[in-house]
Amino acid sequence: MALVIQFVNKEGFIKERFLDVIHVKDTVASTLKDAICAVLVDNNLNVQDIRGQGYDGASNMRGEWNGLKALILNECPYAYYVHCMAHQLQLALVAASREVPDVHNFFQHANFIINVVSASSKRNDELLAKQAIEIAREIELGELDTGKGANQIGSLQRPGDTIWSSHFKSIHSLRKMFGATIAVLRSIATDRSVSQYSRGDAAGALKIIISFDFVFILHLMEKIMKITDVLCQILQKKSVDILNALNSVSNTKALIGKLREDGWEPLMEEVKSFCLKHEIDIPDSNNKYVDVTKSRNKHDNTTTLHHYKLDVFNVAIDQQVVELNNRFGVQSTELLTLFSPPSYSNPGSAPGYNSHNRERYKGRKRNKEYINMM
C-alpha cells in the first residue's frame, strides 16, 4: 500500500510528499488503518491532525460503515473523505454502462471487432489503406471538408477497462473508420490463405458490425461520451479550479438531461443516414422487437421503437445521471465548495458577484477560521 501525505507548510503553500510503501498481509479495512496509523506515528505525525483522506473506489476503502474511510472518521471526525473527482467520474461512467445489458454487450462486441481487425500488422496496414481510399472517395464526392490537419489517417483504439476516455477514443475511431473496418473484415472472411478460425472470427465480427443494433448504440454512446469526456479532461488537469470543476459537473448533468429530452429525433436521423450510407438494414419501428433472452411463449408486444427509445436510449442516459449523482455526493461537493479559495483578492470585483456569492464567500472564510482554531 502506498501512502502519500499532503500538508500546508508554514508559508501557506500546499505540499505533497510520498511517505512510504507498506506491506500488508491483507486488504481488510482494519489492517490498512493500523498500517497507516503506524507509519504516521513512526514519522512523528499525530493521527488526530488528519483533515482529509482519499482512496480508490473499492468498497473496503470507501464503505460507509466498515470501510477504511469510516474507521478513520471514527477516530478523526474532521478527516473528511473526498474522492478524487477524475477517478469518481471514470468509475461512475464505466459502472453506468455496465448496468444496461445492450450497452454492455456493445462494448464487448466493439472490443472483439477491434481485436480481429488489429490482430496483426498486415491487417492494420490493410485497414489504413482502405481508410485512405475511403477518405479520397468522400472528398471527391464532397462529403468531407478539406484543410490542414483534417481527415488524418489513424488506427482503431483499444479501450481500457476502467478508463472512460479510452472508451470514447475507441468508439470515435471505430465510427470514423467504419467503412474501412467492414472492408477489412470482409477481406479476412473470404481469404483462403488464413486459418478457418480467423475467417470465422471475421465473419462473426462482420455480422455484428453491420447490425442496426450495433450502429445505434455506437452513435448513442459517442454522443454521451462526447459530453462526459470534456468533464473527464477538466478533472484530470493538475491545476484545476475546484469551483470550475464542480460547475463542469453540473453542466455535464444538464447537457446529458438535454440529450435525453431533445436528442432522440436527431440521433435517429443520424443513425438512419449512417445505415443508408453503409447499406445496413433499418428495422420498421412499429414491428415487434424480438428479444432473444425471453421465451417466445410469453406475450411481449414491445415494438422496436419502444425498445430502442425507452429500454436503451432513456435507460442508458438515466444511468449516467444516477451514477454521477451517487459519486458526486452532496457532502463532498459542498465541502469542496466551502473550502475553495476565491478567484479574486477582492471578491466583490468578480464578474457576476452578488449577495448569494457574498454569503458563500463568507461561509468559506468562517469555515477556514473554524478549522484554524481547532
Secondary structure, DSSP 4 states (H G I P E B T S, - for coil): -EEEEEEE-TTS-EEEEEEEE---S---HHHHHHHHHHHHHHTT--GGG--EE---S-HHHH-TTTSHHHHHHHH-TT-EE---HHHHHHHHHHHHHHTSHHHHHHHHHHHHHHHHHTSSHHHHHHHHHHHHHHHHHHHHTT-S---TTTT----PPPPPSS-HHHHHHHHHHHHHTHHHHHHHHHHHHT-TTS-HHHHHHHHHHHHHHTSHHHHHHHHHHHHHHHHHHHHHHHHT-TT--HHHHHHHHHHHHHHHHHHHHH-HHHHHHHHHHHHHHTT-----TTSBP--TTS-TTS----BHHHIIIIIIIIHHHHHHHHHHHHHS-HHHHHHHHHHSPPSSSSGGGSTT--HHHHHHHHHHHHHHHHHHH-
